[in-house]
Amino acid sequence: MKVFKFGGASIKDAAGIKNACHIIDKYGDKTLLVVVSASGKTTNALEEVTNAYFNSTGKALELINDIKQYHFNICNDLFPKDHKVYDDLQNLFVELEWQLEEDRMESYNYVYDQIVSTGELLSTTIINHYLNETGVASHWLDVRDVLKTDDTYREAKIDWEQTDALIKSQVIPILKYKIVITQGFLGCTPENCTTTLGREGSDFTAAIFANALDAESQSVWKDVPGILNGDPRIWEDTELIEDMTYHEAIEMTFYGAQVIHPKTIKPLQNKQIPLLVRSFIHPEDKGTKIYNPIKEPIYPPVRVIKYNQALISLYTKDFSFVEESVMSKVIKAFAKVNLKINMMQNAAILFQAVVDNSTPKLDALVKDLERFFDIHIDKNLTLLTVRHYNDGVIKKSIGEKNAILEQKRATTYQALLK
């Protein structure tokens, strides 16, 4: 039994959907579950709809029409004009439009999840119909029927026990006869409200299914050959890493490598399920295998860049030392506003943290801590992380930029660049 995951770039148009379905038919097996993201930039477009609705700009329906036309254009290249897929898509858009006719909810995160979730419902509907149209028996599964979460909208937490039981009872019987096509990124609360698992959360969804189904492997199909030692859009001298341990993959994602969602690895590692990162452009290629090899691979220097970073400097007002009690107060404040620290340092009366530049979270943090600290924030910074570094790679990676904060550990170098 295998689990496949296809991201938005792989199904951005009719040609992409045909290619994904070819891969499903050729490289899958008779027992296969496929997790699919929203097509192309649909999630971004639905975020614009959410903002238009929440801010009462009057443009939400106009933006939906653009999304509708995009999906219907894809279908025009895949199906005859009288195909059932058009009715199914239209019903999804009607439900979305009904939501926009309701009085605005006060919770932005709740509204976000109800609107943005439409993208995955649309893409999976198209792929399921196309597979059946081309002779591949598949079943469309609403992931919200089996993947249960709490009500932390946009960052929902999985109810593992209930989800595992539902997948085993509802999905395994279907897999005996058909391929299952379902949505990534989505979940459902006990009150039947749609939730999302965080941006790029479809990898994590696939890992949840792989864990519950005791899959042979999970394959993530990307537009790159596998996991490279740097973003090829930034670095010209990247190379493929063919074998990688779970631990190394977790470290890379922790520092910001975006080829795999950070939460993906643990459910697979717990059951020793290999994660394969493969190219949908060249599906016959090996790609990268993440597992526990007998011998630790030798890795090249791995470079990760995070843009739009902010440096928060907290100076104690009463000149008390930044010791354990002060650190505890600070860390709790970051956790309270859900602001992840990407790098931190402290001195006698100074604590500094590097975070993603999120204005609402930063504002809430400052409000919470300004009683105790003088606070200064520098923005528009870049965080460079190099795993398995050497001095030559560090020098080349920094280039002409100025490192205003640096850290070196046994296998990891970090620099905040201005």
C-alpha positions as a printed NumPy array, in Angstrom:
array([[  0.   ,   0.   ,   0.   ],
       [  1.4  ,   3.398,  -1.026],
       [  0.53 ,   7.052,  -0.435],
       [  1.169,   9.7  ,  -3.097],
       [  0.972,  13.461,  -2.68 ],
       [  0.74 ,  15.99 ,  -5.518],
       [  1.227,  19.708,  -4.882],
       [ -0.343,  22.641,  -6.659],
       [  2.504,  23.101,  -9.157],
       [  2.061,  19.567, -10.479],
       [ -1.637,  20.072, -11.334],
       [ -1.692,  23.728, -12.341],
       [ -3.243,  23.024, -15.762],
       [ -4.791,  20.272, -17.863],
       [ -1.402,  18.953, -18.984],
       [ -0.295,  18.722, -15.341],
       [ -3.422,  16.814, -14.348],
       [ -2.936,  14.389, -17.238],
       [  0.675,  13.852, -16.147],
       [ -0.282,  13.318, -12.486],
       [ -2.926,  10.786, -13.479],
       [ -0.389,   8.993, -15.692],
       [  1.964,   8.759, -12.695],
       [ -0.874,   7.468, -10.505],
       [ -1.641,   4.774, -13.079],
       [  1.97 ,   3.796, -13.896],
       [  3.948,   4.265, -10.679],
       [  1.315,   3.501,  -8.091],
       [ -0.1  ,   0.08 ,  -7.389],
       [ -3.521,  -1.428,  -6.869],
       [ -3.641,  -0.169,  -3.283],
       [ -2.986,   3.579,  -3.461],
       [ -4.214,   6.675,  -1.648],
       [ -3.515,  10.039,  -3.302],
       [ -3.468,  13.341,  -1.419],
       [ -3.864,  16.445,  -3.596],
       [ -3.324,  20.164,  -2.995],
       [ -5.212,  23.028,  -4.627],
       [ -4.31 ,  23.653,  -8.271],
       [ -1.64 ,  26.215,  -9.109],
       [ -2.023,  29.439,  -7.132],
       [ -5.63 ,  28.77 ,  -6.097],
       [ -4.852,  28.981,  -2.372],
       [ -3.362,  32.454,  -2.86 ],
       [ -6.408,  33.489,  -4.886],
       [ -8.781,  32.236,  -2.181],
       [ -6.787,  34.123,   0.428],
       [ -7.541,  37.27 ,  -1.58 ],
       [-11.234,  36.322,  -1.545],
       [-11.042,  35.9  ,   2.229],
       [ -9.457,  39.319,   2.679],
       [-11.993,  40.97 ,   0.359],
       [-14.897,  39.395,   2.251],
       [-13.478,  40.11 ,   5.696],
       [-12.638,  43.723,   4.805],
       [-15.958,  44.264,   2.967],
       [-14.296,  45.549,  -0.212],
       [-17.128,  44.316,  -2.442],
       [-14.689,  42.423,  -4.706],
       [-15.031,  38.909,  -3.269],
       [-17.52 ,  37.641,  -5.877],
       [-15.465,  39.1  ,  -8.714],
       [-12.4  ,  37.255,  -7.449],
       [-14.388,  34.021,  -7.204],
       [-15.406,  34.367, -10.84 ],
       [-11.723,  34.398, -11.817],
       [-11.117,  31.211,  -9.813],
       [-14.206,  29.62 , -11.368],
       [-13.071,  30.448, -14.89 ],
       [ -9.587,  29.057, -14.189],
       [-10.979,  25.674, -13.111],
       [-13.555,  25.51 , -15.903],
       [-10.83 ,  26.246, -18.46 ],
       [ -8.876,  23.261, -17.131],
       [-11.972,  21.089, -17.441],
       [-12.613,  22.267, -20.998],
       [ -9.324,  20.606, -21.994],
       [-10.127,  17.362, -20.167],
       [-13.845,  16.61 , -20.479],
       [-16.766,  16.843, -22.92 ],
       [-19.088,  19.805, -22.345],
       [-21.866,  17.731, -20.779],
       [-19.66 ,  15.963, -18.226],
       [-20.822,  15.699, -14.617],
       [-17.649,  17.402, -13.377],
       [-19.064,  20.815, -14.313],
       [-22.109,  20.347, -12.068],
       [-19.937,  19.135,  -9.192],
       [-17.641,  22.155,  -9.465],
       [-20.568,  24.53 ,  -9.771],
       [-22.065,  23.109,  -6.562],
       [-18.789,  23.802,  -4.728],
       [-18.767,  27.383,  -5.988],
       [-22.404,  27.857,  -4.954],
       [-21.518,  26.745,  -1.418],
       [-18.626,  29.216,  -1.404],
       [-20.86 ,  32.055,  -2.597],
       [-23.403,  31.234,   0.133],
       [-20.685,  31.7  ,   2.714],
       [-19.916,  35.147,   1.323],
       [-23.578,  36.17 ,   1.57 ],
       [-23.603,  35.575,   5.337],
       [-22.849,  38.348,   7.808],
       [-19.132,  38.669,   8.391],
       [-17.779,  36.519,  11.207],
       [-15.496,  38.155,  13.74 ],
       [-12.879,  35.408,  13.644],
       [-10.634,  35.898,  10.622],
       [ -8.989,  32.492,  11.077],
       [-12.355,  30.73 ,  11.074],
       [-13.469,  32.571,   7.936],
       [-10.113,  31.801,   6.29 ],
       [-10.5  ,  28.047,   6.763],
       [-14.073,  27.931,   5.463],
       [-13.152,  29.794,   2.261],
       [ -9.607,  28.657,   1.455],
       [-10.487,  24.973,   1.893],
       [-12.493,  25.129,  -1.348],
       [ -9.289,  24.873,  -3.402],
       [ -8.563,  21.259,  -2.473],
       [-12.199,  20.237,  -2.945],
       [-12.075,  21.606,  -6.503],
       [ -8.791,  19.999,  -7.535],
       [ -9.618,  16.555,  -6.16 ],
       [-13.022,  16.62 ,  -7.847],
       [-11.372,  17.223, -11.225],
       [ -8.69 ,  14.557, -10.763],
       [-11.151,  11.944,  -9.52 ],
       [-13.405,  12.489, -12.525],
       [-10.47 ,  12.396, -14.959],
       [ -9.122,   9.133, -13.535],
       [-12.507,   7.475, -13.881],
       [-12.927,   8.983, -17.351],
       [ -9.643,   7.351, -18.437],
       [-10.426,   3.946, -16.969],
       [ -8.698,   4.168, -13.585],
       [-11.221,   3.301, -10.878],
       [-10.991,   5.927,  -8.123],
       [-13.077,   7.109,  -5.201],
       [-13.373,  10.748,  -4.035],
       [-13.006,  10.933,  -0.262],
       [-13.902,  14.045,   1.714],
       [-10.938,  14.133,   4.091],
       [-13.033,  15.984,   6.648],
       [-14.96 ,  12.758,   7.246],
       [-11.865,  11.067,   8.686],
       [ -9.261,  13.669,   9.668],
       [-10.468,  15.157,  12.943],
       [ -8.921,  18.176,  14.656],
       [ -9.428,  20.734,  17.381],
       [-10.703,  24.235,  16.568],
       [ -7.345,  25.996,  16.261],
       [ -8.222,  27.444,  12.872],
       [ -5.351,  27.737,  10.35 ],
       [ -3.088,  25.625,  12.638],
       [ -5.396,  22.798,  13.668],
       [ -4.122,  20.018,  15.925],
       [ -4.884,  16.424,  14.965],
       [ -7.019,  14.16 ,  17.125],
       [ -4.771,  11.191,  16.431],
       [ -6.839,   8.482,  18.124],
       [-10.111,   9.365,  16.413],
       [ -8.452,  10.021,  13.05 ],
       [ -6.61 ,   6.703,  13.118],
       [ -9.801,   4.807,  13.929],
       [-11.812,   6.546,  11.188],
       [ -9.158,   5.985,   8.516],
       [ -8.959,   2.289,   9.39 ],
       [-12.737,   1.811,   9.416],
       [-13.698,   3.982,   6.44 ],
       [-10.716,   4.066,   4.075],
       [ -9.286,   0.541,   4.156],
       [-12.51 ,  -1.06 ,   2.803],
       [-12.504,   1.352,  -0.171],
       [ -8.827,   0.702,  -0.962],
       [ -9.618,  -2.962,  -1.614],
       [-11.441,  -1.95 ,  -4.791],
       [-10.417,   1.567,  -5.824],
       [ -7.707,   4.188,  -5.636],
       [ -8.684,   6.869,  -3.105],
       [ -8.34 ,  10.563,  -4.032],
       [ -8.535,  13.003,  -1.128],
       [ -7.615,  16.518,  -0.053],
       [ -4.49 ,  17.683,   1.697],
       [ -4.362,  20.563,   4.194],
       [ -7.921,  20.105,   5.541],
       [ -9.532,  18.709,   8.676],
       [-12.76 ,  18.992,  10.646],
       [-13.728,  19.877,  14.218],
       [-16.175,  17.874,  16.372],
       [-18.749,  20.554,  15.458],
       [-18.225,  19.788,  11.725],
       [-16.416,  23.047,  10.969],
       [-13.63 ,  22.912,   8.4  ],
       [-10.082,  23.511,   9.624],
       [ -6.714,  23.766,   7.906],
       [ -3.36 ,  22.424,   9.084],
       [ -1.142,  25.369,   8.098],
       [  0.18 ,  26.424,   4.701],
       [  1.779,  23.609,   2.689],
       [  0.109,  21.136,   5.049],
       [ -0.708,  18.52 ,   2.386],
       [  2.587,  16.682,   2.978],
       [  1.529,  16.296,   6.603],
       [ -1.906,  15.024,   5.572],
       [ -0.278,  12.332,   3.441],
       [  1.943,  11.31 ,   6.388],
       [ -1.107,  10.979,   8.645],
       [ -2.696,   8.575,   6.155],
       [  0.572,   6.692,   5.64 ],
       [  0.9  ,   6.208,   9.389],
       [ -2.687,   5.047,   9.903],
       [ -2.579,   2.724,   6.886],
       [  0.902,   1.296,   7.64 ],
       [  1.945,   2.283,   4.137],
       [  4.899,   0.799,   2.317],
       [  6.049,   4.324,   1.419],
       [  4.935,   7.921,   0.922],
       [  5.909,   9.699,  -2.295],
       [  5.844,  13.483,  -2.639],
       [  5.909,  14.563,  -6.289],
       [  7.754,  17.866,  -6.832],
       [  9.07 ,  20.039,  -9.662],
       [ 12.667,  19.333,  -8.537],
       [ 14.71 ,  16.089,  -8.876],
       [ 14.443,  15.458,  -5.127],
       [ 15.919,  17.191,  -2.097],
       [ 18.759,  19.464,  -3.151],
       [ 21.367,  21.08 ,  -0.928],
       [ 19.907,  24.508,  -1.681],
       [ 17.1  ,  26.261,  -3.513],
       [ 18.046,  26.1  ,  -7.236],
       [ 16.367,  29.482,  -7.756],
       [ 19.015,  30.997,  -5.462],
       [ 22.089,  28.78 ,  -5.811],
       [ 23.562,  27.663,  -9.141],
       [ 25.696,  24.802,  -7.762],
       [ 23.021,  22.635,  -6.125],
       [ 23.282,  18.859,  -6.005],
       [ 20.839,  16.053,  -5.304],
       [ 20.917,  14.297,  -1.933],
       [ 19.843,  10.732,  -2.759],
       [ 19.709,   9.323,   0.776],
       [ 18.814,  11.135,   3.982],
       [ 17.95 ,  10.16 ,   7.54 ],
       [ 14.719,  11.204,   9.205],
       [ 16.798,  13.23 ,  11.673],
       [ 18.526,  15.216,   8.931],
       [ 15.199,  15.904,   7.192],
       [ 13.721,  17.164,  10.464],
       [ 16.719,  19.46 ,  10.996],
       [ 16.448,  20.888,   7.471],
       [ 12.747,  21.606,   7.752],
       [ 13.21 ,  23.112,  11.228],
       [ 15.626,  25.67 ,   9.789],
       [ 13.285,  26.564,   6.945],
       [ 13.902,  24.219,   4.01 ],
       [ 10.544,  24.172,   2.243],
       [ 10.787,  21.002,   0.178],
       [  8.915,  19.094,   2.948],
       [  6.4  ,  20.344,   5.524],
       [  8.054,  20.243,   8.992],
       [  5.367,  18.035,  10.574],
       [  5.607,  15.369,   7.869],
       [  8.561,  13.362,   9.122],
       [  7.511,  12.24 ,  12.612],
       [  4.417,  10.159,  11.668],
       [  6.561,   8.332,   9.096],
       [  9.567,   7.884,  11.374],
       [  7.37 ,   6.388,  14.094],
       [  6.56 ,   3.466,  11.795],
       [  9.764,   3.468,   9.708],
       [  7.882,   4.407,   6.522],
       [ 10.252,   5.771,   3.842],
       [  9.496,   9.195,   2.371],
       [ 10.342,   9.487,  -1.322],
       [ 10.735,  12.947,  -2.862],
       [ 10.434,  12.53 ,  -6.617],
       [ 10.103,  14.612,  -9.779],
       [  6.763,  14.714, -11.566],
       [  8.694,  16.005, -14.6  ],
       [ 10.972,  12.935, -14.657],
       [  9.   ,  10.336, -12.669],
       [ 11.316,   7.525, -13.68 ],
       [ 14.215,   9.108, -11.738],
       [ 15.103,   7.875,  -8.252],
       [ 14.81 ,  11.175,  -6.346],
       [ 15.537,  11.314,  -2.609],
       [ 14.775,   8.612,  -0.076],
       [ 14.324,   9.634,   3.582],
       [ 14.645,   6.672,   5.934],
       [ 17.016,   5.152,   8.491],
       [ 19.921,   3.77 ,   6.452],
       [ 22.373,   1.426,   8.141],
       [ 25.189,   3.916,   7.59 ],
       [ 24.81 ,   7.695,   8.021],
       [ 25.119,   9.374,   4.6  ],
       [ 27.82 ,  11.969,   3.989],
       [ 26.025,  15.231,   3.242],
       [ 27.207,  18.196,   1.207],
       [ 26.804,  21.653,   2.789],
       [ 23.053,  22.395,   2.847],
       [ 22.019,  26.056,   2.551],
       [ 18.654,  27.408,   3.665],
       [ 17.533,  31.02 ,   3.236],
       [ 14.643,  32.66 ,   5.105],
       [ 13.713,  36.138,   3.888],
       [ 11.565,  38.8  ,   5.573],
       [ 13.008,  38.218,   9.027],
       [ 12.784,  40.52 ,  12.048],
       [ 15.311,  40.88 ,  14.874],
       [ 13.704,  41.588,  18.235],
       [ 16.027,  43.062,  20.877],
       [ 14.76 ,  43.105,  24.472],
       [ 16.716,  45.209,  26.988],
       [ 15.822,  44.788,  30.667],
       [ 14.504,  48.08 ,  32.024],
       [ 15.845,  47.592,  35.538],
       [ 19.222,  46.232,  34.373],
       [ 18.445,  42.832,  35.879],
       [ 20.269,  39.945,  34.258],
       [ 18.628,  37.854,  31.539],
       [ 18.566,  34.723,  33.674],
       [ 16.219,  31.771,  33.947],
       [ 13.199,  33.606,  35.411],
       [ 13.447,  36.361,  32.787],
       [ 13.98 ,  33.85 ,  29.97 ],
       [ 10.92 ,  31.904,  31.086],
       [  8.774,  35.04 ,  30.901],
       [ 10.068,  35.837,  27.417],
       [  9.619,  32.344,  25.981],
       [  6.069,  32.166,  27.344],
       [  5.284,  35.475,  25.633],
       [  6.519,  34.138,  22.271],
       [  4.501,  30.947,  22.724],
       [  1.382,  32.92 ,  23.66 ],
       [  1.319,  34.707,  20.299],
       [  2.471,  31.564,  18.413],
       [  5.668,  33.227,  17.156],
       [  8.407,  30.699,  16.358],
       [ 11.982,  31.737,  17.193],
       [ 14.325,  30.958,  14.301],
       [ 17.5  ,  32.015,  16.127],
       [ 18.211,  33.546,  19.541],
       [ 21.039,  34.905,  21.688],
       [ 21.26 ,  36.534,  25.077],
       [ 23.765,  38.701,  26.932],
       [ 23.756,  40.07 ,  30.489],
       [ 20.837,  42.495,  30.048],
       [ 19.83 ,  41.734,  26.436],
       [ 17.788,  38.994,  24.749],
       [ 17.616,  38.847,  20.922],
       [ 15.395,  36.666,  18.767],
       [ 15.016,  36.276,  15.013],
       [ 11.466,  35.562,  13.821],
       [  9.37 ,  35.665,  10.672],
       [  8.125,  39.215,  10.196],
       [  4.445,  38.86 ,  11.112],
       [  3.105,  42.287,  12.071],
       [  0.026,  41.161,  14.082],
       [  2.079,  38.702,  16.133],
       [  4.904,  41.191,  16.666],
       [  2.432,  43.846,  17.81 ],
       [  0.88 ,  41.416,  20.288],
       [  4.317,  40.403,  21.578],
       [  5.403,  44.006,  22.104],
       [  2.179,  44.786,  23.954],
       [  2.824,  41.846,  26.278],
       [  6.49 ,  42.588,  27.006],
       [  6.868,  46.372,  26.86 ],
       [  6.198,  46.663,  30.611],
       [  9.384,  44.775,  31.352],
       [ 11.707,  45.58 ,  28.436],
       [ 12.841,  48.349,  26.162],
       [ 12.146,  46.829,  22.762],
       [ 13.778,  47.46 ,  19.405],
       [ 12.822,  45.676,  16.178],
       [ 14.865,  45.552,  12.951],
       [ 13.034,  44.294,   9.86 ],
       [ 13.754,  43.284,   6.256],
       [ 16.562,  40.926,   7.264],
       [ 17.64 ,  37.54 ,   5.869],
       [ 18.52 ,  34.436,   7.873],
       [ 21.104,  32.094,   6.362],
       [ 21.502,  28.566,   7.745],
       [ 24.223,  26.195,   6.54 ],
       [ 24.177,  22.579,   7.672],
       [ 27.481,  20.669,   7.401],
       [ 29.264,  23.931,   6.758],
       [ 32.836,  24.827,   5.932],
       [ 34.475,  28.257,   5.846],
       [ 34.474,  28.423,   2.05 ],
       [ 30.742,  27.776,   1.767],
       [ 29.991,  30.318,   4.514],
       [ 32.032,  33.015,   2.81 ],
       [ 30.5  ,  32.313,  -0.584],
       [ 26.958,  32.211,   0.825],
       [ 27.225,  35.515,   2.695],
       [ 28.863,  37.318,  -0.227],
       [ 28.805,  41.099,   0.136],
       [ 26.146,  41.169,   2.851],
       [ 26.794,  42.162,   6.442],
       [ 26.309,  39.505,   9.157],
       [ 24.869,  41.301,  12.184],
       [ 24.361,  38.135,  14.244],
       [ 26.157,  34.778,  13.968],
       [ 26.053,  31.351,  15.618],
       [ 28.23 ,  28.285,  15.048],
       [ 27.462,  24.828,  16.343],
       [ 28.983,  21.441,  15.517],
       [ 27.021,  20.913,  12.296],
       [ 25.062,  24.151,  11.825],
       [ 26.018,  27.762,  11.074],
       [ 23.532,  30.626,  11.147],
       [ 23.927,  34.282,  10.207],
       [ 21.444,  37.127,  10.2  ],
       [ 22.198,  39.244,   7.148],
       [ 21.418,  42.874,   6.414]])
